[in-house]
Structures are given as structure tokens and as C-alpha cells.
């Protein structure tokens, strides 16, 4: 049995990089075989022009808006903090603003 948690950029920042954010990536397997050999584009497969349906559900959890994301609890003695403390709401606002302005 296993339990998998994908960490986001807020938790990466809060832990001073001890936990690393998972990059978001959607992969479509055109031949419905996720275990095919690398370099095989599925062109020889009977189903090479179809995409198997894929369903996923995301659950996002953020810190309370007034919490200060401070790395001090995660910085080892002699280690330099990689990030300045910031309120969670300010960090979320900054990230969303950057995302929207890049569209």
C-alpha cells in the first residue's frame, strides 16, 4: 500500500525546498500503452489515432490566508533560508497574478 501526495510550490517555499513541488504534466498515450518503449510514437499500433479517456480529480489545499510562510522551522543550523517570509494570501495573489499576466 502507498499514499501519494503531490506537493505544490507554496509547500516547497514553506519548507525551504526540503519538499519539492511536483511539476504539472498531462501525458496522452496514443496507443493506450503507458509501458511502450521510449521513442515508439505508437504509429504501428491499431489504436494510434485514438486517445484513451483519462479522468482525474484535483484537490487543492492552501494555508490559511493570514499564515506567514516562514522557513525558520525547516532551516538546519548553518543553512541559509532560500525564501523571505511572506503571508500566504500575498504569495497566492502574486502567483495568480503572474499566471494570469503571462496568458
VENLINFEN-V481358 format. One record per pair of residues at least 12 apart in sequence whose ideal C-beta (glycine too) atoms are under 7 Angstrom apart, sorted by the first residue. I is the first residue (numbers start at 1). J is the second residue. Records with the same first field share a line. If there is no record, write none. Layout:
# VENLINFEN-V481358
I: J  J
This chain:
# VENLINFEN-V481358
6: 22
7: 19  20  21  22
8: 21
9: 21  95
10: 62  63  69  91
13: 69  83
14: 69  71
15: 74
16: 71  74  75  81  82  83
17: 82
18: 74
28: 51
29: 52
30: 42  48  51
31: 45  47  48
32: 47  52
62: 88  92
63: 88
64: 88
65: 88  89
66: 87
67: 88
68: 85  87
69: 85  86  88  91
70: 85
71: 83
